[in-house]
């Protein structure tokens, strides 16, 4: 193997990982502490008052009187509005109206003040006049007495430098504290409910306690390949103010409730949507643990006279405790960083991830959003260490790991309970996905239930204003982006694993660690990082990737390669290195060995890595919502925006198409694999014949 090619390829892989994983994450932290923008009104006032205090009394009075007299009517109106706001009086007139109308409204507002309010207004008015219109003359007046930084701060009204102000805002803003508290409550409750349900279903399937385990497993995993907010607006279609159950059945039909008051919006809706969304993640972890569990330990306990409940409580649960802890940790982290479900169904129940979205989209306050992203990591890290520490206590291991289920028949009551849980979950999943399909063929949900195909039309009369940019055509955009990311992502994931496992270059373990970072940081952090880092890469605006399809492809690729890297490393560890050595003896360099020997050998892992990138590229939301543009709108973001604004028909139709496409691609890959195996068997039979 050529050492030169090895170092070149490894360096290139390391460079790509550094640029597209480390740099965005570092950019978020830098943005959170870097201040480069206009001062807020309170800080601006404080800076101005400090400068005015450096003038003696007579000079200050004469100067301010002169400056106020020089203000025209428009500037006086603006000063009046600022003064009223500074003294705690609401500015009720339209600040976008014609100035003549605003001036009249400003005079009426001042005339309506009582004696105390008028005194406060008169005292504050000169200060606000200087803040708004005479701050620059004041700066030059005091230039000799101000430091360079003080002069620039007063003159420009903007500050550049580094500060922890965005972090301290977290503790002083009641809105942020409330959102954080809500996030912790929702995440904790979601984790508890999800793990209990997932454990019951995984236990029942692996212990033959549930009938039709294949169908049950498929239904449980179905939300994994669907758009992330599908459960939220499915819940609205069933249990919202215009829900089929709440409005049509319980309100209009039976008169038992008022659907405008009793519905699933808020805390209950958020928890319901999150539980159903993240149940597959917990199930996968627990199913793997229970499938590998050595059943002979339970058989030994039963042979000593332990009841079924005692075996479960004192043997099964302790042995599967690491899986329970890991499943809870996964669900907790996913719930903490989810903003789609809370924004769609939460309404007046804010969460921290949702605040990040609002700060960027609504207020363009990227610095505060970046700081909140860092704060978002804190509870997830604390949860990780807490779960790990808790998992170390009372941990038990079996002497062997045969993975064979115990030959113990579950009690009838246990089977009944497990089948009841599985049945309820399956009914809910079927109902939620079924209502999505029905909603896609309904003209206007809750108002006009006429069957229609208009939501599947590219040019629908219901959505004439935006269908071309945010409707069905966005699915084609998602297909192109996810497809491109999958092709390159699968190969790159295997390449990174090859560099780590098959080369001896220094720092290869660091390369492997960096590749796994997107799997442990919130998706919203990854998205904000790309927005900050590649809006003007390394200070060059000409290199900006924001608004192009390339940033979406790169983001989807690097956000999801960690699964392929883990799978490829695990496979390469089991593949004999003599294959590579033989290729080297025959004169192959690293590139030739990788493409002609390694990839064909582990092609199943390559397919898995590509499929994972494709599926998540089709349904991802938090990592790309800050990177889309009108020309490059992904379907998952379009679904979220439609659902948030009540356009459920279009959101449903797009969800159905995405789900069908993802399932179809997975089926085709399965057929290709099975077809390849069938051809191999047929070839062997013919050779023997």
BELURNOR-V964362 format. One record per backbone hydrogen bond with DSSP energy under -0.5 kcal/mol. NH is the residue of the N-H (numbers start at 1). CO is the residue of the C=O. If there is no record, write none. Layout:
BEGIN
nh=NH co=CO
nh=NH co=CO
END
This chain:
BEGIN
nh=6 co=2
nh=7 co=3
nh=8 co=4
nh=9 co=5
nh=10 co=6
nh=11 co=7
nh=12 co=8
nh=13 co=9
nh=14 co=10
nh=15 co=11
nh=16 co=12
nh=17 co=13
nh=18 co=14
nh=19 co=15
nh=20 co=16
nh=21 co=17
nh=22 co=17
nh=23 co=18
nh=25 co=21
nh=26 co=22
nh=27 co=23
nh=28 co=24
nh=29 co=25
nh=30 co=26
nh=31 co=27
nh=32 co=28
nh=33 co=29
nh=33 co=30
nh=34 co=30
nh=35 co=33
nh=35 co=161
nh=36 co=34
nh=37 co=159
nh=39 co=157
nh=44 co=40
nh=45 co=41
nh=46 co=42
nh=47 co=43
nh=48 co=44
nh=49 co=45
nh=50 co=46
nh=51 co=47
nh=52 co=48
nh=53 co=49
nh=54 co=51
nh=55 co=52
nh=60 co=56
nh=61 co=57
nh=62 co=58
nh=63 co=59
nh=64 co=60
nh=65 co=61
nh=66 co=62
nh=67 co=63
nh=68 co=64
nh=69 co=65
nh=70 co=66
nh=71 co=68
nh=76 co=72
nh=77 co=73
nh=78 co=74
nh=79 co=75
nh=80 co=76
nh=81 co=77
nh=82 co=78
nh=83 co=79
nh=84 co=80
nh=85 co=81
nh=86 co=82
nh=87 co=83
nh=88 co=85
nh=89 co=84
nh=92 co=90
nh=95 co=93
nh=97 co=94
nh=102 co=98
nh=103 co=99
nh=104 co=100
nh=105 co=101
nh=106 co=102
nh=107 co=103
nh=108 co=104
nh=109 co=105
nh=110 co=106
nh=111 co=107
nh=112 co=108
nh=113 co=110
nh=118 co=114
nh=119 co=115
nh=120 co=116
nh=121 co=117
nh=122 co=118
nh=123 co=119
nh=124 co=120
nh=125 co=121
nh=126 co=122
nh=128 co=124
nh=129 co=125
nh=130 co=126
nh=131 co=127
nh=132 co=128
nh=133 co=129
nh=134 co=129
nh=134 co=130
nh=138 co=134
nh=139 co=135
nh=140 co=136
nh=141 co=137
nh=142 co=138
nh=143 co=140
nh=145 co=142
nh=146 co=142
nh=151 co=147
nh=152 co=148
nh=153 co=149
nh=154 co=150
nh=155 co=151
nh=156 co=152
nh=157 co=153
nh=159 co=37
nh=161 co=35
nh=163 co=33
nh=167 co=164
nh=168 co=164
nh=169 co=165
nh=170 co=166
nh=170 co=167
nh=171 co=168
nh=172 co=168
nh=173 co=169
nh=174 co=172
nh=177 co=173
nh=178 co=174
nh=179 co=175
nh=180 co=176
nh=181 co=177
nh=182 co=178
nh=183 co=179
nh=184 co=180
nh=185 co=181
nh=186 co=182
nh=187 co=183
nh=188 co=184
nh=189 co=185
nh=190 co=186
nh=191 co=187
nh=192 co=188
nh=193 co=189
nh=194 co=190
nh=195 co=191
nh=196 co=192
nh=197 co=193
nh=198 co=194
nh=199 co=195
nh=200 co=196
nh=201 co=197
nh=202 co=198
nh=203 co=199
nh=204 co=200
nh=205 co=201
nh=206 co=202
nh=207 co=203
nh=208 co=205
nh=209 co=204
nh=210 co=204
nh=216 co=212
nh=217 co=213
nh=218 co=214
nh=219 co=215
nh=220 co=216
nh=221 co=217
nh=222 co=218
nh=224 co=221
nh=225 co=222
nh=226 co=223
nh=228 co=619
nh=230 co=227
nh=233 co=229
nh=234 co=230
nh=235 co=231
nh=236 co=232
nh=237 co=233
nh=238 co=234
nh=239 co=235
nh=240 co=236
nh=243 co=240
nh=244 co=237
nh=245 co=238
nh=246 co=238
nh=247 co=243
nh=248 co=243
nh=249 co=244
nh=250 co=245
nh=251 co=246
nh=252 co=247
nh=253 co=248
nh=254 co=249
nh=255 co=251
nh=256 co=250
nh=257 co=250
nh=259 co=257
nh=261 co=258
nh=262 co=258
nh=263 co=261
nh=264 co=239
nh=266 co=345
nh=269 co=264
nh=270 co=266
nh=271 co=267
nh=272 co=268
nh=273 co=269
nh=274 co=270
nh=275 co=271
nh=276 co=272
nh=277 co=273
nh=278 co=274
nh=279 co=275
nh=282 co=278
nh=283 co=279
nh=284 co=280
nh=285 co=281
nh=286 co=282
nh=287 co=283
nh=288 co=284
nh=289 co=285
nh=290 co=286
nh=291 co=287
nh=292 co=288
nh=293 co=289
nh=295 co=293
nh=295 co=404
nh=297 co=294
nh=299 co=295
nh=300 co=296
nh=301 co=297
nh=302 co=298
nh=303 co=299
nh=304 co=300
nh=304 co=301
nh=305 co=302
nh=306 co=301
nh=311 co=307
nh=312 co=308
nh=313 co=309
nh=314 co=310
nh=315 co=311
nh=316 co=311
nh=317 co=312
nh=319 co=315
nh=320 co=316
nh=321 co=318
nh=324 co=320
nh=325 co=321
nh=326 co=322
nh=327 co=323
nh=328 co=324
nh=329 co=325
nh=330 co=326
nh=331 co=327
nh=332 co=328
nh=333 co=329
nh=334 co=330
nh=335 co=331
nh=336 co=332
nh=337 co=333
nh=338 co=335
nh=339 co=337
nh=343 co=339
nh=344 co=340
nh=345 co=341
nh=346 co=341
nh=346 co=342
nh=347 co=342
nh=348 co=346
nh=350 co=348
nh=352 co=179
nh=355 co=351
nh=356 co=352
nh=357 co=353
nh=358 co=354
nh=359 co=355
nh=360 co=356
nh=361 co=357
nh=362 co=358
nh=363 co=358
nh=364 co=360
nh=365 co=359
nh=366 co=364
nh=369 co=365
nh=370 co=366
nh=371 co=367
nh=372 co=368
nh=373 co=369
nh=374 co=370
nh=375 co=371
nh=376 co=372
nh=377 co=373
nh=377 co=374
nh=378 co=374
nh=379 co=375
nh=380 co=376
nh=381 co=377
nh=382 co=378
nh=383 co=379
nh=384 co=380
nh=385 co=381
nh=386 co=382
nh=387 co=383
nh=388 co=384
nh=389 co=385
nh=390 co=386
nh=391 co=387
nh=392 co=388
nh=393 co=389
nh=393 co=390
nh=395 co=392
nh=396 co=318
nh=403 co=292
nh=408 co=406
nh=415 co=411
nh=416 co=412
nh=417 co=413
nh=418 co=414
nh=419 co=415
nh=420 co=416
nh=421 co=417
nh=422 co=418
nh=423 co=419
nh=424 co=420
nh=425 co=421
nh=426 co=422
nh=427 co=423
nh=428 co=424
nh=429 co=425
nh=430 co=426
nh=431 co=427
nh=432 co=428
nh=433 co=429
nh=434 co=430
nh=435 co=431
nh=436 co=432
nh=437 co=433
nh=438 co=434
nh=439 co=435
nh=440 co=436
nh=441 co=437
nh=441 co=438
nh=442 co=439
nh=443 co=450
nh=444 co=448
nh=447 co=444
nh=448 co=444
nh=452 co=441
nh=456 co=453
nh=457 co=454
nh=460 co=458
nh=463 co=460
nh=464 co=461
nh=466 co=463
nh=467 co=463
nh=469 co=466
nh=470 co=466
nh=471 co=467
nh=474 co=471
nh=475 co=472
nh=476 co=472
nh=476 co=473
nh=477 co=473
nh=478 co=474
nh=479 co=475
nh=480 co=476
nh=481 co=477
nh=482 co=478
nh=483 co=479
nh=484 co=480
nh=485 co=481
nh=486 co=482
nh=487 co=483
nh=488 co=484
nh=489 co=485
nh=490 co=486
nh=491 co=487
nh=492 co=488
nh=493 co=489
nh=494 co=490
nh=495 co=491
nh=496 co=492
nh=497 co=493
nh=498 co=494
nh=499 co=495
nh=500 co=496
nh=501 co=497
nh=502 co=498
nh=503 co=499
nh=508 co=505
nh=511 co=507
nh=512 co=508
nh=513 co=509
nh=514 co=510
nh=515 co=511
nh=516 co=512
nh=516 co=513
nh=517 co=513
nh=517 co=514
nh=519 co=516
nh=520 co=517
nh=521 co=517
nh=526 co=522
nh=527 co=523
nh=528 co=524
nh=529 co=525
nh=530 co=526
nh=531 co=527
nh=532 co=528
nh=533 co=529
nh=534 co=530
nh=539 co=536
nh=540 co=537
nh=541 co=539
nh=543 co=540
nh=544 co=541
nh=545 co=534
nh=546 co=534
nh=547 co=627
nh=548 co=545
nh=551 co=545
nh=552 co=548
nh=553 co=549
nh=554 co=550
nh=555 co=551
nh=556 co=552
nh=557 co=553
nh=558 co=554
nh=559 co=555
nh=560 co=556
nh=560 co=557
nh=561 co=557
nh=563 co=560
nh=564 co=560
nh=565 co=561
nh=566 co=562
nh=567 co=563
nh=568 co=564
nh=569 co=565
nh=570 co=566
nh=571 co=567
nh=572 co=568
nh=573 co=569
nh=574 co=570
nh=574 co=571
nh=575 co=571
nh=575 co=572
nh=579 co=576
nh=581 co=577
nh=582 co=578
nh=583 co=579
nh=584 co=580
nh=585 co=581
nh=586 co=582
nh=587 co=584
nh=588 co=583
nh=593 co=589
nh=594 co=590
nh=595 co=591
nh=596 co=592
nh=597 co=593
nh=598 co=593
nh=599 co=594
nh=601 co=597
nh=602 co=598
nh=603 co=600
nh=605 co=602
nh=606 co=602
nh=607 co=603
nh=608 co=604
nh=609 co=605
nh=610 co=606
nh=611 co=607
nh=612 co=608
nh=613 co=609
nh=614 co=610
nh=615 co=611
nh=616 co=612
nh=617 co=613
nh=618 co=614
nh=619 co=615
nh=620 co=616
nh=624 co=621
nh=625 co=621
nh=627 co=624
nh=628 co=624
nh=629 co=632
nh=632 co=629
nh=634 co=632
nh=635 co=474
nh=638 co=634
nh=639 co=635
nh=640 co=636
nh=641 co=637
nh=642 co=638
nh=643 co=639
nh=644 co=640
nh=645 co=641
nh=646 co=643
nh=647 co=642
nh=648 co=646
nh=651 co=647
nh=652 co=648
nh=653 co=649
nh=654 co=650
nh=655 co=651
nh=656 co=652
nh=657 co=653
nh=658 co=654
nh=659 co=655
nh=660 co=656
nh=661 co=657
nh=662 co=658
nh=663 co=659
nh=664 co=660
nh=665 co=661
nh=666 co=662
nh=667 co=663
nh=668 co=664
nh=669 co=665
nh=670 co=666
nh=671 co=667
nh=672 co=668
nh=673 co=669
nh=674 co=670
nh=675 co=671
nh=676 co=672
nh=677 co=673
nh=678 co=674
nh=679 co=675
nh=680 co=676
nh=681 co=677
nh=682 co=678
nh=683 co=679
nh=684 co=680
nh=685 co=681
nh=686 co=682
nh=687 co=683
nh=688 co=684
nh=689 co=685
END
